[in-house]
Amino acid sequence: MFSKHIRSVQAITKYIRITEEIRLMHQNKKPKHVEKYYVDTLPGSCVKTFKFSDYDCIGFDLDNTVARYKIGAMMEMEYEILAKHMVQKGYSKKHLFKGIEKDFLLKGLIVDNDNGNVLKIAADGRILVATHGTKLLSDEEIQQYYPNFHWEPTDLFAKDPLHTWNGPYSEKMRTLLDYFDIVASLIYARAVDSIDEERGKPGTNYKIWPDLLEALQQMFNRDHFQQGKGVFFSKMKSSPEKYYHKCSEDLTNWLKSLKDNNKLLFLITGAYVDFASLTASTALGPNWKDYFDIIITYAKKPGFFTQERPFIGLNGYKETSPVYFEDLKVGGIYTHGNWKDLRKFLSKHSESQNPKFVYIGDNLIQDIYTPSVHSHCDTVAVCEELQAEGLNGHDSLHPDKPFLKSSIWGSYFQYKSYGTNWYQILKDHSKICVPSLEYIAKFPLKHEHQCII
Ligand SMILES: [Mg+2]
């Protein structure tokens, strides 16, 4: 009992010190001590240490990693586009044209296609919170759908997220992973509400997802960027300042300092080269390509890390022909490709005999789980929710906090004493979890980051 008391006093003292250090960092004042990121204090959490100077090849995702979006403005625009599409398909205006309910949004929710439910799950797949449409379900109601709070597709997903990525389980459930698609959870839930209203009671066998998937595919159709069609790309092109943050000088200097220290920098993005150019040039400036030694666009993650698709060359925005490993060039820009060849290319050009690789991204399946499990590449997770939730010392002054934080679903990281499946991926597959690259850029490369997760 006594030693438990001592431990808790030590923990509180340490927590206060770390909190103060992080507060100073947010004010651009350097703390005297090493800073730490406290994700939470769930059982089994441990301290991880990490230094960028230990790595030779440093990779970056683009969207929501190097380039930060003004998430609220973007999600409002996405909601409007998807809602219009669904109404054109015959769904109820009354439900879908209501204003966006920010509190319903949370990254990482899962849609149960048949039952009309939206779910938040634990590391072992247990259903922690669920709604039918937008209506929150009680524990008893959850158990009527999912005996003992478990459902086969989400149990499989929790064990291996790639298991349900394609194939029959992807028909049953959909994960909404980042700020490009999380508004789909609200659209889906409101479509369920409208069908229930017509039917007079909740049912099953909702056939909403195919229509919603069509709306998402239409919104992000890569041909639309150059054709000037569609609303999403037109708005991003015409008002980039409304949807993107510019990278600070701290961050551009930090990227330069990596190069000055003989690190090889690579960019792997899922966006096609035209949209990626808009995003990167808005965030980093017109010379954005100079920051990287090789750029891969339209990489089709997570397959990039698990398959062996060839790289395709580019002539401007037009794809040319396959480019084999031997012909990849420093300063080159490509589409498709695969990690195995990229790794060989980076090893060939690295000054180190035995180079170490790290990849930084925000999408926990595409950027963290898959490279960690299938490519044995270390990863750093960018998670804006750390700041939005004001966890353990972060200032919680995130400008789009109402879109990232939810009182309906609770924390992105935990629920009561359970860690979420996302928390578990961060814990098992990332070296460190940070709220933004801007935050990291305030530290020198040799700085030892410590992450308690
Ligand atoms: Mg991303």
Residues whose N, C-alpha, C, O or C-beta is under 5 A from the ligand:
A	BS01	MG	D61 L62 D63 N64 T65 D362 N363
